[in-house]
Every structure is written in structure tokens, then in C-alpha cells.
Amino acid sequence: MRMKKQVKNVVCVGAVLALLAWTVYTIFQEQTPGQLAAALLSADWRVLLLGLPMMALFICCEAKATHSILRALGCPQPFRKCAYYSSVGFFFSTITPSATGGQPAQVCAMSRDGVPAASGALDMLLVTIGYNTGAMIWGVFALFTAGGLTERLGGQVGLLLGLGLAVFALLDVAMFLFLFLPGPARRLLHGCIALAARVWPKLDRAGLEEKADEHLQEYRRGAQLIRRAPVLLLQVVGLSMAQLAFSYAMPYVVYRAFGLSGFGLGEILALQALCSIAVGYLPLPGSAGAAENVFLRGFLLIYGEALVAPAMILTRTLNCYLVLAATGAVLLAGRALRRRTLASPQPEEQATQPAKPAPMERAG
């Protein structure tokens, strides 16, 4: 099992490096390092600074969703801790394939603060449902808003986009089915497992059915919570849409930093939404390599040949790499603070320590 995981990691890292190498090759085919540097320096840094509070709001939107869910579950946490959980999630999601490391790390961070693991898992479930639903809504909006821009994505990107939309739609339908129709969902899951067991006789059918029932139990708890607080799911979806909007609008900030005009915020936001959906399901850490290549193809018409590569570098720096560095710093600071708190004596410990005898007075 360990060997398979190592092989998977090696393949994943190899794919990322190959895509990044192809990206670098594509960039320097069109322009020299000097031309690229000159284009990057020509951007107005005052406009680019607008991207920093936007990505801070990106983190805060998820933090607010977690804050509301945990409060509804009866285990409230301060907003600053919820912001820490979201930072942990973004950091580990970015560095692990298919963002698989983010949610377990968040549940672990919550459990250290006394949040039951079941409540943390339910929070992540509802946040995931909100995120996927928000992405689908933006994708449908983008298909109608981007207009002729979608035709210029090219056949390969168009294929990725179609697969991405299909994956997001399938996941969204499945999650809502599990949430509100647990009986049919259980029969469907067990039927799929039985079919898979016929194809692969060595498959652990009983184990898979047990795991499926455990996941369905989480969905039942989620449905019960939504019945108690019906507005909660709408709030989470709305916050997820706002969160994605801050990320999708980043190419427009870069567009204005280069002093360009002609395309509106809605068009660029819609195009970025489609590009993100096209690579969002790929099993690559932070969609590294794939996101850069799709950007170069998708935004060529927006920026032109001279500026599309610098725009890609600035956009990915603002909405991914700087946020990765910032959330990594938050993670390190949080762990250092926790170690310091654990190392310092607790008030109960201080109270149980024997008092030192008072010094005897000298006889006069």
C-alpha cells in the first residue's frame, strides 16, 4: 500500500514538472527573458495590490461559512480560529493532488480546539457542497456570459472544460441525492459496489459497503442540520459564490494593471471561471502546470501575445502562490502559538503547586 502511494506521488510530481516545463518552453518560445521582465515591470503595482485584500476575502468567505456551520452544530469557534482552519485547508489543498489533503487537515485542526471529529467532517461536507454548487452556478453563468470567447479556448481546452463541467455536475447531483434521498442513494451505491465486485472479484465488497454507509450517515446528519436551519445551506452556497468571485476576478485586476481596456469584468470573470472548471478536477497539486497552460490559451485574445504570459504569471502569483505563502505562514504561526500555549503552565497546574513557605523574620 505504501509503495502504491509513493508511486502515485512520483507520477503526480512528474506530471506537474512536465507541465511546468512545457509552460516555460511555451513562454520563452514567444519572448525573451528580457521582454518578459520588461512586461512584468510595466504593470501598475498599485492596481496589483488590490489583489491582496481580494484573496484575503477569499479565505474569509470560507471561514464565515465554517463559523456559521459550527455555531449551528452547537460547537461555535471564534472567527479568527475559523480563518485559521480555512488557511490550513487552502495550504494543504494546494500542495496535495486533487486537493485531498485540505479537509483532513482542517478537521484535525478543529479537533485540537475541541470540535468533535463528526462535526468537523460535517462542516467540510457542507462547505464542499457549497463550493461545488457555487462553481456549477458560475460555470452556467459563464457559458452564457463569455459568449464568443468560449469558442476561442481551442479543442483541447474545450474538451477539458466539457469534462470538468460533467464532473462538477455529477458530483453536485450525487451530493444532493445523498443529502436529501438517502434511501435511493444507498441502494444506488450498493448496486454500483456489487457491479464492481463482479468485474473485480478480489474487491472487498463488505468493506466498501460499510464505508459507504458511514459516509451516508454523515449526509443524514447534514440533512437533519439543514432541516433545523434551512437558510444555512443557502448561506454557505452564497459565501462560496462570493469566494469564487474574488478568485475569478483576479485576471481583471491584472488586466487593469496593464492599462488595458475593451473587455469588462463580467467577461473576464466568466472566462476565468471556465478555465478554472477545466482544470479543477485534474489530480494535480493546485492544478499546477495545467492551470498555466489553459490560461495561456484561454486569455490570448484578452491580453494579446505580448502580455498573456506576464498576465498568467501575475494572476497565478496573486491567486495561488502568494496565498500559499501567506497561509503557510499562518499555519507555522498557529503551530508555534499552540506549542507555546502547551509549554506554559496552566492555571489549574499553578493552583495545585504547593505554596513556598514565607521567609522567617529575624529576631530583633
LINBELQUI-V455776 format. One record per residue. N is the residue number from 0. RES is the residue in one letter. PHI is phi in radians with two decimals (* if undefined). BURIAL is + if it has 16 or more other ideal C-beta (glycine too) atoms within 10 Angstrom, else -. Layout:
N&RES&PHI&BURIAL + N&RES&PHI&BURIAL
//
This chain:
0&M&*&- + 1&R&-1.14&- + 2&M&-1.10&- + 3&K&-1.06&- + 4&K&-1.13&- + 5&Q&-1.13&- + 6&V&-1.09&- + 7&K&-1.06&- + 8&N&-1.13&- + 9&V&-1.11&- + 10&V&-1.09&- + 11&C&-1.11&+ + 12&V&-1.10&- + 13&G&-1.07&- + 14&A&-1.13&+ + 15&V&-1.10&+ + 16&L&-1.11&- + 17&A&-1.13&- + 18&L&-1.17&+ + 19&L&-1.16&- + 20&A&-1.09&- + 21&W&-1.13&- + 22&T&-1.10&+ + 23&V&-1.07&- + 24&Y&-1.07&- + 25&T&-1.10&- + 26&I&-1.11&+ + 27&F&-1.41&- + 28&Q&-1.26&- + 29&E&-1.62&- + 30&Q&-2.65&+ + 31&T&-1.42&- + 32&P&-0.99&- + 33&G&-1.13&- + 34&Q&-1.14&- + 35&L&-1.12&+ + 36&A&-1.10&- + 37&A&-1.11&- + 38&A&-1.16&+ + 39&L&-1.10&+ + 40&L&-1.27&- + 41&S&-1.37&- + 42&A&-1.24&+ + 43&D&-1.35&- + 44&W&-1.15&- + 45&R&-1.15&- + 46&V&-1.27&- + 47&L&-1.07&+ + 48&L&-1.10&- + 49&L&-1.10&- + 50&G&-1.19&+ + 51&L&-1.19&- + 52&P&-1.13&- + 53&M&-1.13&+ + 54&M&-1.33&+ + 55&A&-1.13&- + 56&L&-1.16&+ + 57&F&-1.00&+ + 58&I&-1.21&+ + 59&C&-1.18&+ + 60&C&-1.09&+ + 61&E&-1.16&+ + 62&A&-1.06&+ + 63&K&-1.15&+ + 64&A&-1.07&+ + 65&T&-1.08&+ + 66&H&-1.01&+ + 67&S&-1.21&+ + 68&I&-1.16&+ + 69&L&-1.11&+ + 70&R&-1.14&- + 71&A&-1.16&+ + 72&L&-1.44&+ + 73&G&1.49&- + 74&C&-2.29&+ + 75&P&-1.14&- + 76&Q&-2.28&+ + 77&P&-1.05&- + 78&F&-1.04&- + 79&R&-1.10&- + 80&K&-1.25&+ + 81&C&-1.13&+ + 82&A&-1.12&+ + 83&Y&-1.14&+ + 84&Y&-1.05&+ + 85&S&-1.16&+ + 86&S&-1.12&+ + 87&V&-1.05&+ + 88&G&-1.11&+ + 89&F&-1.10&+ + 90&F&-1.06&+ + 91&F&-1.30&+ + 92&S&-1.15&+ + 93&T&-1.26&+ + 94&I&-1.71&- + 95&T&-2.05&+ + 96&P&-1.05&+ + 97&S&0.97&- + 98&A&1.00&+ + 99&T&-1.32&- + 100&G&-1.55&+ + 101&G&-1.18&+ + 102&Q&-1.18&+ + 103&P&-1.02&- + 104&A&-1.16&+ + 105&Q&-1.16&+ + 106&V&-1.07&+ + 107&C&-1.11&- + 108&A&-1.12&+ + 109&M&-1.12&+ + 110&S&-1.10&- + 111&R&-1.15&- + 112&D&-1.69&- + 113&G&1.59&- + 114&V&-1.39&+ + 115&P&-0.98&- + 116&A&-1.03&- + 117&A&-1.13&- + 118&S&-1.23&+ + 119&G&-1.11&+ + 120&A&-1.14&+ + 121&L&-1.17&+ + 122&D&-1.05&+ + 123&M&-1.13&+ + 124&L&-1.09&+ + 125&L&-1.20&+ + 126&V&-1.12&+ + 127&T&-1.12&+ + 128&I&-1.05&+ + 129&G&-1.09&+ + 130&Y&-1.15&+ + 131&N&-1.13&+ + 132&T&-1.15&+ + 133&G&-1.08&+ + 134&A&-1.10&+ + 135&M&-1.15&+ + 136&I&-1.10&+ + 137&W&-1.12&+ + 138&G&-1.11&+ + 139&V&-1.13&- + 140&F&-1.03&- + 141&A&-1.15&+ + 142&L&-1.06&+ + 143&F&-1.52&- + 144&T&-1.52&+ + 145&A&-1.16&+ + 146&G&1.02&- + 147&G&-1.19&- + 148&L&-1.13&+ + 149&T&-1.14&+ + 150&E&-1.23&- + 151&R&-1.59&+ + 152&L&-1.22&+ + 153&G&1.62&- + 154&G&-1.11&- + 155&Q&-1.15&- + 156&V&-1.16&+ + 157&G&-1.07&+ + 158&L&-1.14&- + 159&L&-1.06&+ + 160&L&-1.11&+ + 161&G&-1.06&- + 162&L&-1.14&- + 163&G&-1.10&+ + 164&L&-1.08&+ + 165&A&-1.13&- + 166&V&-1.13&- + 167&F&-1.08&+ + 168&A&-1.13&- + 169&L&-1.10&- + 170&L&-1.10&+ + 171&D&-1.12&+ + 172&V&-1.09&- + 173&A&-1.11&- + 174&M&-1.14&+ + 175&F&-1.23&+ + 176&L&-1.11&- + 177&F&-1.11&+ + 178&L&-1.29&+ + 179&F&-1.92&- + 180&L&-2.28&- + 181&P&-1.13&+ + 182&G&-1.11&- + 183&P&-1.03&- + 184&A&-1.11&+ + 185&R&-1.14&+ + 186&R&-1.10&- + 187&L&-1.13&- + 188&L&-1.11&+ + 189&H&-1.14&- + 190&G&-1.14&- + 191&C&-1.13&- + 192&I&-1.15&+ + 193&A&-1.11&- + 194&L&-1.13&- + 195&A&-1.13&- + 196&A&-1.17&+ + 197&R&-1.22&- + 198&V&-1.27&- + 199&W&-2.07&- + 200&P&-1.04&- + 201&K&-1.38&- + 202&L&-1.13&- + 203&D&-1.40&- + 204&R&-1.12&- + 205&A&-1.10&- + 206&G&-1.12&- + 207&L&-1.15&+ + 208&E&-1.15&+ + 209&E&-1.15&- + 210&K&-1.14&- + 211&A&-1.08&+ + 212&D&-1.16&- + 213&E&-1.12&- + 214&H&-1.13&- + 215&L&-1.12&+ + 216&Q&-1.11&- + 217&E&-1.08&+ + 218&Y&-1.12&+ + 219&R&-1.10&- + 220&R&-1.13&+ + 221&G&-1.12&+ + 222&A&-1.12&+ + 223&Q&-1.10&- + 224&L&-1.12&+ + 225&I&-1.15&+ + 226&R&-1.15&- + 227&R&-1.28&- + 228&A&-2.30&- + 229&P&-1.10&- + 230&V&-1.35&- + 231&L&-1.03&+ + 232&L&-1.10&+ + 233&L&-1.10&- + 234&Q&-1.11&+ + 235&V&-1.14&+ + 236&V&-1.11&+ + 237&G&-1.09&- + 238&L&-1.14&+ + 239&S&-1.15&+ + 240&M&-1.14&+ + 241&A&-1.13&+ + 242&Q&-1.01&+ + 243&L&-1.16&+ + 244&A&-1.08&+ + 245&F&-1.09&+ + 246&S&-1.29&+ + 247&Y&-1.18&+ + 248&A&-1.41&+ + 249&M&-1.07&+ + 250&P&-1.05&+ + 251&Y&-1.23&+ + 252&V&-1.05&+ + 253&V&-1.14&+ + 254&Y&-1.00&+ + 255&R&-1.27&+ + 256&A&-1.12&+ + 257&F&-1.48&+ + 258&G&1.29&- + 259&L&-1.54&- + 260&S&-2.64&- + 261&G&2.11&- + 262&F&-1.97&+ + 263&G&-1.54&- + 264&L&-1.02&- + 265&G&-1.07&- + 266&E&-1.17&+ + 267&I&-1.21&+ + 268&L&-1.06&+ + 269&A&-1.12&+ + 270&L&-1.14&+ + 271&Q&-1.15&+ + 272&A&-1.06&+ + 273&L&-1.16&+ + 274&C&-1.11&+ + 275&S&-1.18&+ + 276&I&-1.14&+ + 277&A&-1.11&+ + 278&V&-2.02&+ + 279&G&-1.13&+ + 280&Y&-1.65&+ + 281&L&-1.23&+ + 282&P&-1.37&- + 283&L&-2.21&+ + 284&P&-1.04&+ + 285&G&1.08&+ + 286&S&0.98&+ + 287&A&-1.03&+ + 288&G&1.55&+ + 289&A&-1.18&+ + 290&A&-1.07&+ + 291&E&-1.17&+ + 292&N&-1.14&+ + 293&V&-1.14&+ + 294&F&-1.07&+ + 295&L&-1.05&+ + 296&R&-1.38&+ + 297&G&-1.22&+ + 298&F&-1.80&+ + 299&L&-1.04&+ + 300&L&-1.17&- + 301&I&-1.25&+ + 302&Y&-1.75&+ + 303&G&1.49&- + 304&E&-1.10&- + 305&A&-1.29&- + 306&L&-1.99&+ + 307&V&-1.15&+ + 308&A&-1.20&+ + 309&P&-1.02&+ + 310&A&-1.13&+ + 311&M&-1.10&+ + 312&I&-1.08&+ + 313&L&-1.18&+ + 314&T&-1.12&+ + 315&R&-1.17&+ + 316&T&-1.14&+ + 317&L&-1.27&+ + 318&N&-1.67&+ + 319&C&-2.39&+ + 320&Y&-1.25&- + 321&L&-1.17&- + 322&V&-1.17&+ + 323&L&-1.07&+ + 324&A&-1.14&- + 325&A&-1.16&+ + 326&T&-1.21&+ + 327&G&-1.11&+ + 328&A&-1.14&- + 329&V&-1.09&+ + 330&L&-1.07&+ + 331&L&-1.12&- + 332&A&-1.12&- + 333&G&-1.12&+ + 334&R&-1.18&- + 335&A&-1.13&- + 336&L&-1.13&- + 337&R&-1.14&- + 338&R&-1.07&- + 339&R&-1.14&- + 340&T&-1.15&- + 341&L&-1.21&- + 342&A&-1.33&- + 343&S&-1.35&- + 344&P&-1.15&- + 345&Q&-1.38&- + 346&P&-0.98&- + 347&E&-1.12&- + 348&E&-1.16&- + 349&Q&-1.12&- + 350&A&-1.22&- + 351&T&-1.48&- + 352&Q&-1.24&- + 353&P&-1.13&- + 354&A&-1.27&- + 355&K&-1.28&- + 356&P&-1.13&- + 357&A&-1.22&- + 358&P&-1.14&- + 359&M&-1.27&- + 360&E&-1.38&- + 361&R&-1.30&- + 362&A&-1.25&- + 363&G&-1.30&-
//
